Amino acid sequence: MFRFPLVGGVLVFFVLSCAPGQSQQRGLPQAAPSIDEGPETKQMKKAMERQRQKQRYEEMKRDSARLLELATELKQHVDQAGENVLSVDVIKRAEEMEKLARRVKENMRGE
């Protein structure tokens, strides 16, 4: 007796929830509609990109100088220590060099 309205209500709810206009995922932000970029926006984007490139170059320059300094210090420590001695300081310098070298490499790639 009450089955038909209940089944019918569930069926109507299912059909309406799967309607073409209602098939969007909920809770996800939608992309803003594309707006034609004016010349000011393009110039601003170019200026921002130039600033990022300049900053990346300055970081590479600074990190490369530090890398050279660490390599020189590492060589001096290894020459002084002898063939059977390896200090913790030398290992720390080598690890710092590795991190700097990785960062310089990433900056060169533009990452």
N, C-alpha and C positions, 0 to 999 in steps of 0.2 A: 504494500500500500504506500509506504513512504520511500520505497526504493527508487522509483522513477524520478522524483524531483531531486533526490540526492545524487543519483548517477548523472542526471541531466545537468545539474549544477556543476559537478566536477568536470563533465565534458565541455561545458561552455567555458569554464575557467581555463581549461587546458587549451582550447582553441583560441581564446583571446590572448593568452600569454604567449602563444607561438605565432601570432599574427605577424606579417612582414614588417610592419611599422614598429612593432614592440620587441624585436629580437635583439636589441642592444644589450650588452652586458652591463649589469648595474655595478656601480661603485668605481668604475674605471673612468678616469678623466678622458674627455674627448679632445681630439686635436682641434685647435682653433682654425676657423676657416682661413684659407690662404688670402692674404691681402697683398696687392701689388706693392713692392717696395719702391719707395721714392728714392731720388738721388741722394738725399740727406742720409737715409738709412744705409745705403750702400757705402757712402763715404765713411760713416761712423764705423761700419763693420771692418772696412779696410784699415782705418786708423787703429782699431782695437787689435786687429791681426798683426799690424806692424809693431804695436806695443808689446804683444806677446812674443814676437820673434826677437825683439830687442832684449826683453827680459831673459829669454832662453839663452841668447848669445852671452849676456853678462854672467849668467849662472855657469855656462860652460867655461867661460874664460876664468872665472874665480875657481871653479872646481879643478880645472886643468892645472892652474898654478899651484894649488894645494897638493894635487897629485904628484907634480914634479918635486915639490918640497919633501913630501913623504918618501918618495922613491930615493931621493938623495940621502935622507936620514937613514932609511933602511939599508942602503948600501954601506954607509959608514958604520952602522952597528954590526952588520954581518962581517965586514972586514976586520973590525976590532975584536969581535967575539971569538973568532977561531972556528975550526971546522967541526968540533964536537959540542959546541955550546949554542943553545937556542933559547933566548930569553922570552919572557911573556910580553915584554914591551915590543919586541920585533913582531911577534904574532899579532898583537893589537894593531900595529901600524900596517901590517899586510892586510888585515881585515878591513881597516879604514880605506886603504887604497882600493880594495875590491869594490866597496860600496861607492866610492867616488867614481871609479871607472864605469860602473854600471849606470850611475846617474848621468855622466857625460854622454854615454852611448844613447841613453833614452832621450836626452835633450837634442842630440844630433838627429835622431829620427823624428823629433817633433812630438813625442809622446807626453 
